[in-house]
Every structure is written in structure tokens, then in C-alpha cells.
Amino acid sequence: MTSSVSQTNKITVSICYLYILLFTYAAVSKLLDFENFSVQLGQSPLLSAFADIISWLVPLIELLIVLMLVFPRFRLVALFASFNLMLMFTAYIFIILHFSSFIPCSCGGILEKLGWKEHLIFNIAFILLAIMGILIIRNSAAEKLLISKPHNLIIIFVLSTVLSVGIVAGLFLASENITHYHNKFTRRFPHFPAVKTRESDLQLNSYYIAGVDQNKVYLGNTTAQLLVTMLDSTLKQKTQYQIELDHKNLPFKSVKIKVSAPYFYVYDGTVPSIFKGNIKDWKAKLVKKGGEYFSLAEPMDSTIMAVRTQKRGSGESVMATLDLRDTAKTQLNPAILQKQIDGLFDTDGQMVYSKQLNRLIYLYAYRNQFTVADENLTIDYRGNTIDTMSHANLNIVNIKSHNQKKLGKQPLIVNKNCAVFNNLFFVNSGIPGRYENIKMWEQASIIDLYDLSGNSYTLSFYIYNEENNKMKNFIVQDSILYALIGNRIVRYNLSKTITKNYQNNSKHTK
């Protein structure tokens, strides 16, 4: 009997030592790299609203449990606490994997090296160890404990499970509500302004829209950087072309293709280099090499390209035009982008060019603003999207230990994507308005339409998910909208409700 008791005590002690090792290592790792751990939590869609508190609370709870596990009289309470904490970690992983828009990592120590499935198995194994330790202590304590009675033990386990999972689920719901709150603005949704008419399965989700003309849409591919896929307007006929460059020995890192028929452009702002060619033969010549690095580029005509580059010294973003005929001619306009916080993250966004208006539009990602300028980057006006986010809601952190500068929390994206045709500006919004059904936001992407000529909001419409995938990017040509959604490209026909707003609209209505 004594030998049996001794053996069970050894098992209990071994379980406690494993938990002591796990929680000590995890807590110390978090505290030693606390700044980075806090940033990772801040980027979590589940905990971002509570990151400041939880970043301290988790390692402190882990260390408190370790201290309790050291003393035999507190081991039962400590094992229940370990059981609850591991349940919460497991619930966190489950919610992240099934309900999050992206999968972050907020782990410390050796757990950073585990995949999410392995991490889940690891947690479940330790949950079972905690249960085993609790049962061993219960059986050896006879009638002294509340959990000695089976029904009491079951009730405590059930309540612990419900409480642990409920806390994590509650944090998730509360954080989502705080981060994605409703702004006090109202959209107008007319009946069927855009109707899906065609679709095609591309088999891959690595495509992006490189350009469009009257009868064709052109796709680039991030995994085959010099491959162009051309589809006709019915999305049935597909042709692929391999671009030939006259200079191939450049240190390419992020190649992008833009098609502005009859020309196309291949560029990499990290080299930097720009190639230009004709879609008749898909052969491109190097027209610009060296100079300032750039992160965005948009051809405005056959010889001028707008780019977003960085100021020397400050690193702040600035707009410029490049003359492809004269590699030394670069014209900066620091007035286009308006700094609110750091001039880099807060000015992030996208730009598009309207050939019909000869106007460049820069749309900010994190605030309700866009800027309209001519081909010389002279500002026409600054406009606003209909939401109320006038200031970028960003937490920018300098992580000295890693020599990095990054966003401390998951940013609230106000404007996700955009397109322009003629005087109509199409914006894929990230902010729900008043009286809008949240279920529709789960089932579709919302596009707000603005008239650039009158600087006014016109209407909104839906682009529906395909196989639970949201729209990645889109482009508009006359009365047709093409969108990439998951592995699919879809075509929507725009009704007269939209096309009647085009300037000289008689040729655009159908």
C-alpha cells in the first residue's frame, strides 16, 4: 500500500514539475521580450483591445501558479488553476483558427516554434496531465476534500470549463465590438445596382489584377512574377504570356506588372527598376534603373509614372513623378501625403489613375480621406469617405531589442481597396454604417461610390463572397466590374443606377 501511495505521489510531483518548467520558461520568455510580446498581443484580433492588461496578467499568473505548485498544500488549487489556464489557451487557439481574419502568434519561448495544430495537441496533453494530477490528489485525500464526492468533482470541472472558455469568448466578442464599432453614418443601398453575370475558377489564389481594357482583363501572379494571364470579357477564353525582359540579372524581390494598353510595365521598387513594353509581343526594355526606392507605382501616360517613395533622412512617405524618358528627372510633391503620426504607417494607402479625367487619386487606408491631383501632382482637392474616421487609429512601437518599427496593435482599416473609371471612384470600405446588418458584412464586401467631379457620395452596393472568401481586389471598366475572390474571378454588370453618373454617360449605359 505504501509503495502504491509513493508511486502516485511521484506521478503527482512529476506533473507539477512539468508545469513548473513550462510556466517558468513561458513567463520568463515573455517578460524578457516583453515589448515584442505586447506587440504580438496587440495585433491579435481576439485580445487587441485588452493587450496592455493581458500582456502583464498572463506571465504574472503563470509565475503565481509556479509558486503554488512548489508547496504541497497548494498543489490541488494550483493544478485547477493550471487546468483553467491551459483551457483558456486552447480556446484562444480554437477561436483564432476558426473565427479570426488572420492568424497571429502570441506565444512565448519554445511554443513559438510549434505550428498551431501541434500547439493545440501540446495544450490538450497538459490539460490531461492536470486532470490526472487532480484525480490522484483526490483519491489519496479520501473524504477530506470537497471533490471527494464524484458529483462535486464533475460540477467543478464543468464550471471551470465553462468559465475558462466563456472568459476567452467574452474577450473575443468585446474586443471585436471595440475595434469594429459602428460609425454614425448611413449608406444608401439601391436595388441591384450591380449584378454578377460571369465567373471563372482560376485554380490559384495568387493572382492579382494588373489591368483592363474594353474587352480584356489582365492578371499577374505573385508566384510566377513574369507571367501574364489574359481573359476576355466573358471570362471563358484564357491566354497566358511570358514577359521577356532585356535585363534579367537584377536583384528582383517584389516584381509587379501594370497593363495600360497598348503598353505594359514591369517594376520592382526594391531594386529599383522599371521596364516598359507593348502587349503585342510582351517584350520589355529597361527604361529606369536606380534612383529612389518606391513602394507604389501607377502609370499616368506612356512616359510618366506616379510613385510613392520615402524622404531621405526622415523615412516619411512622399509622392513623386518619374519621367521614363529621362532617368534623372524625378519631381517630388511632399504636400500630397499628410502626416498625422509618423508619416509612414499613417500615410499608407493606394493610388489609382483616371485616364478620362487625367487625375491621380490617393486613398488612405487608415482614415477617411483621399487626395485628387493632376498629372503634375498639383492638388485639386482633398475629399472624404463617408465614415467618421478622420484620424488614423494606430499604435506605432519601436522595438529596440529587435531594431524594428511596427504597428503595436491590429490597425483599424478604413479603406481596403479602390478603383476608378471616369469620374466615379469605387471604395471597398472596412467600416459598417448605421442600420446595417452585420450578417451582410460577413457575407459580402461593401463598395461605396463617389463622384469625383462633385466630390460627393453617390451610393453603395455589395460584392458577395465566393466560397466564404472575401474580395481581394477589383477593377472597373465602363459598366463592368471584375473582382478576384479566393480562387475565382467574377464579373459584375453595373446598372444604369451607377453608369448614369458617368460624365458623358450616354456611351456607358446599357
N, C-alpha and C positions, 0 to 999 in steps of 0.2 A: 504493500500500500504506500509506504514511504517513498519507495523507488518510483512509483507511478506519479505521486504528487510532485516529486523532484523533477521528473521528466516534463510534466506540464508546466511547471514554473520556468524551466529552461526555455520552453517554447514561447511563453509569455514575454520573458525577458528578451529573447531574440527578436520578437516582433517589435517590442519597444525600442530596442537598439536600432533596428532598421528605420523606424520612424524618426528617431533622434538624428540618425545620419542624413536621412532625406530632408527633413525640415531645416536642420542646421545648414546644410550645404545650400539649399534653395534660398533661405533667408539671407545668409551672408552674401551669396552671389548677387541678390537683388540690391542689398544695401551698398555693396562695393561699387556697383554700376547703377546706382540709384537714379541718376539723371536719365540714362538711356531706358531704364525700366519704366520710369514715369512717362516718357515719351511714347513708349510702346503701348502702355495702358491708355494714354490719351488718344491714340489712333484707333483704339478698339471701338467698334460701333456699339458694343454692349456696355462698356464702362466709361466711355469718354467723358460723360457729364460728372462722373464721380472720381475721376482719376487721381486728383490731388489727395483725397482721403484714403482711397484704397491702396495707393502706392506705399503708404506708411502702414496701413492697418494689416495688410497681408503678412509682411515679414515679421511684424511685432506679434501677431497671433501665432505664427509658426514658432517663434522663439519661446513664447509663453507655453505652448504645448510641449516643447522640448524640455523646458524646466520642470513641468509637471510630470513628465514621463520618467525623470530621474528619480523621483521619490515614489516608493511603492504605494503609499497611502493615497496618492492622487492618480495612479495609473488608470483606474477604471474611467474616471472623468476625462483624463487625457485621451484615452482610446476612443471614447464617444466624440470628443472634440475633433480628433483626427479623422474619424469616420465622416463627420459632418463636413469638415473642410475638404476632404477628398471628393465627397459627393458634389460639393459646390464647384470644385474644379472640373469635375466630369460634366456637370450640367452646363458649365460655361463652354466647354469644347463642343458639346452637342448643339447648343444654340448657335455657336459660331459656324459650325459646319452646315447647318440646315437653314438658318434664317439670316445670316449676315450677307451683306453685299460684297464683302471681301473677307479674306482670312488673314488676320494679323497674327503676331506671336507676342505673348506677354509672359513668357516663362523665364525662369532663371536657371543658371547652372547647366548641369548635364541635360536637362529636359529640352534645352534649345536645339539639341542635336537630334531629337526624336521627331518623326513625322507625326501628323495628327492622329492617324489610326493607331500607331504604336503608343502614342501618348495616352490615348483612350484605354488601351489594354493595360498599360502601366498603372493608370489610376484605378481601374477595376481590380487589379491584383492587390493593390494596397487597401482598397475597401474591404476585400475579402479577408485580408490579414487582420484588419481592425476588428471585424466581426468575430474572427477566430479568437483573438485575444480577449474580447469581451466575454465570449461564451466560456472560455477556460477560467477566467476570474470568477464568473458567476457560479460555475459548477464547484469550484473549490471553496466558495464562501458560504455554501449551504443556505440557511434561512436568514442570514444576516442582512441581505440586500433587498432593495425594492424589486430588483429584476430577477430575484429568485423564483418568483411566480411566472410561469410561461406567458400568461396573458398580459402581464405588466411589461415583460420584455418585448413582446410583439408591438404593444401600443407605443412604447418608447422608440422602437426602431421606425415604425410608421410615421410617428410625429416628427422624428429627426429628419427622415427623408423628405417629407412634405415641406418642412420648414426650410431645409437647405436648398431644395430645388425652387421653392417659392421665392426665396430671397434673390436668387440669381435671375429668375424670370422677371421678378418685380424690378430689379435694377435694369434689366434689358428694356422693359416697356417704358420705364421712367426716363431712361437715357434717350431712347428713340423719340419720346414726346418732347423732351427738352431740346434736342438737337434739330429735329424737323418740325418745328412749331408752325402754326398757321399764321400767315401774314394777313393783315386786314385789307385785302383787295379782292375784287370779284372779276372772274373771267366770263367771257361771252362764248358759248358753245352753240353755234347754229347747227341745223340738221344736215348731216352728211356733207360737209364741205370737202372732205377727202375720202375717196373710196378705193380700197385695194382691188386691183384688177389682174395683177400678174405676180408670180413668184418663181424663183428658181433655187434649187439646192446646190450650193457651191461645194459641199462636202467638207470645207475647211472654214475655220473662224478667224483666219489670219489675214483676210483681205481687208483693204481699205479703199475708199472711193478716191480715185486720182483725178477724175474729171468727167465731163459730159458735153455732148453737143446735141444737135437737133434729133439725131436718130440713134445715138450710141452712148453707152456709159462705159467708162474705163476704170479698171480696178488694178491696184498694186497689191503686193503681197509681202508681208514683213519677213516671211521665211524664204522667199525667193525674190530678192530685192530688185532684180533687173527684169523680172517677168511682168508683162502687161497682159491682162485678160480683158478682151473687148466683147461686150454683149450688145445685141441690137435692142431696140425699144420694147420688143415683145419678151425679152429675156430668154428666148429659145435658142438663138444662134450664138455660139460662143467661139471666139478665136483667140489664140494666145500668140504673143510675140516676145522674143528675147531681145532686149535692148543691147546694142553694141556700142561700147564706149571707146573713144580713141586713146584714152589714157586709163589703164587698168591697175597700175601699181601704186594706187593711193591708199592710205590707211583708213579705209571706209569703216564706219561704226554704225551709222544710222542713216541709211540711204532712203530718200523719199522721191516719189515720182509725182509730177503735176502735169496734167494734159490740158492745154488751152489751144484747141485745134486752130490751125493745122500744126502747131508746134507742141513739143513736149519738153519737159525739163527734168533733169535728174540732179539732185543736190544732196549734199551732206554738210550740215553746218558745223560738224565737229572737225572737219579736215582743215579749213572749209574749201568747198569746191562746188561749181555749178556747171552742168553740161546742158547743151541745147540741141534739139534735133527736130526732124519733121516726121510726122506719123506715117508718111508714105513708105519710108524704109526703116524706121525705128533705129537709125544710127545717130549717135550724139557726139558732138565735139565739145571739148573743154573750153568754156568761154570765160571762166573766172576761177582763179586759184589763189589761196592765201587771203590776207586781209583779216577783217574781224570775224570771229566766230558768230554764228547765229542759230537760234532755236526755232524760228518760224520763218517761212518764206511764202510769198504769194505773187505770181507774175501779174503785172498790170497791163503790159502790152508786150510786144515781141522783143523789146530791148530793155525794159525797166522792170525791176523786181523789188517789191517791198519786203523787208526783213526785220525781225526783232533780234537785236544784238544786245551787248552789255557795255556800259560805260567803263572805261579803264579806271582802275583805282577803286571806285565805289562798288562795282559789280551790279549796279542797278540796270534794269531793262530799259532800252531806248529803241525807238523806231528809226529806220533808215531806208533810203532807196539806193539800189545798186544799178549802175549803168552797165549793161552787159557788153557794150561796145568799147567801153573804157574802163579797164580793170582798176584804175586808180581813182575813179570818180565814185565816191560814196557821200551821200548827203544825209546828215543826221537831223532829226527833229525831236529834241527832248521834251517838247510840250505835249506830244500826243499822249503819252502814258503818264498818268498822275499817281504819284507816290502817296500812300496813306500810312504805311507801316515801315516797310523796308525797301520798297522799290523793286523787289524781285518777285517774291511769292505773291504779294498783294496785287501785282500788275499782271499776273498770269491770265491767259485767255486765248482767244482765237481771232484770226482775221480772215475776211473774205473780200472779194472784189466784184463789183457790179460793172460789167462791160457796158451795159446800156446807159448807166449814169456816169461812168468813169469815176467811180468813188470807191475808196477803201473803207471798210468798216472793221473796227477793232472792238471785240466784245469781251468784257472782263468776266472771269469765271466766278469770282467771289463777291461781287457787288452788282447792283442793278444799274450798270452804266455801260454805254457804248459810245465810241467816237467815230464820227464820219469826216473823212478828209479827202482831198482831191489827189491826183496822181503826183503832185509835188509835196504831198504831206502837209498841205495847208489845211487847217481845221475848218470845216463848215460849221459843225455844231457838236455838242455833246448831248446825247439822248439818254433816256432811262427806260429800263424794262418796268413792267407794272408792279412788281413786288416792291417791298419797302426796305430791302437790304442795301442801304446806301453806303455802308462801311463794311469792309472785309472783316469777317469774324475769324481771325487767325491767331494762333499761339505759336510764335516762332521761337525755337530754342537753339542755343549754341551749345553743343555737346563737346566740351573741351577735351575730355578723355579720348574721344574718337575723332577730334578735329573735324566735326561735321556741323552743318547748319540745316535743320529740318523742321517740319511742322510738328508742334508738340501735341496737337490733337487732330483728330479727323476733321478736315475743314468742311464747312457747310457750302456745298456747291450750288450757287445761284443759277448759273447758266452753263449747261452741259455741252451744248453743241449749237452750231448755227449754219445757215446757208442763205444765199441771196440770189434773187433774179429780178432784173429791172429795179423797180423801186420798192419791192417787197422784201422784208427782212424776216426770216424764219428762225425762231429761237427755241431750242429744246430746253425748257425750264426745269429746275430742280426744286421749286418752291410751290407747295399747294396753296391755293387761294381759299377764300371763304366759300362755304356751302358746297365744297367739292367732296365727292365720295372717295375716301381713301382706297377703297377696293379698286377704283378705276386707276389710281396711281400704281397699284400693284400689277394691273393687267395691261397697262399701256404707257407710252411716253407722251407727254403733252408738249405741243408746239404752239407758241404764241406768235402771232403775225403782226408786224409793224410796217407802217407806210413811211419810208424814209423821206419822201417828198414833203409830207406834212408833219413828220416827227410825231406820229400818233399810233396808238394801239388799235388794231382792227378786230381781231377775233382769235379764237383758239380752237384746236382740233386734236384728235387722238391718232397716234400710230400704235397699233396693237402689237403686243408681244407675240413672238413666234416660238413655240415650244418652251415657254417660260423664260425666254431670253428677251431682254430689252434692246431697243435700238441703239446701235453703236455709233454710227454716223449716217449722214444723209446729204443729198444734193437735189437741187430743183432746176428743171429746165422747162420753161413755158408752163404748161398745165400738167406736168408730170413731176412727181417726187419719187426718187429712188432712195431706198434705205437698206442698210446692212443690219440684219438682226440675227445673231448667232451664226449659223452656217448658211443662212439664206439671204438672198437679195430680193426685195419686194418692190413692186411699183404701185403707187397710188395715183389715181387721176384726181386733179384738183377741179372742183366745180366752179361755176360762174360766181358763186358767193365769194370765192377768192380771186379768180382771174379778172373779174370786172374792176378790181382795184389797181391793175397794172396801168402804167402810163401807156397811151396809145393802145388801149386794151382790145380793140376790135380784132386784132390778129391773134390774140391769145385765148379768146373764149371759144369753147367747143360745146 
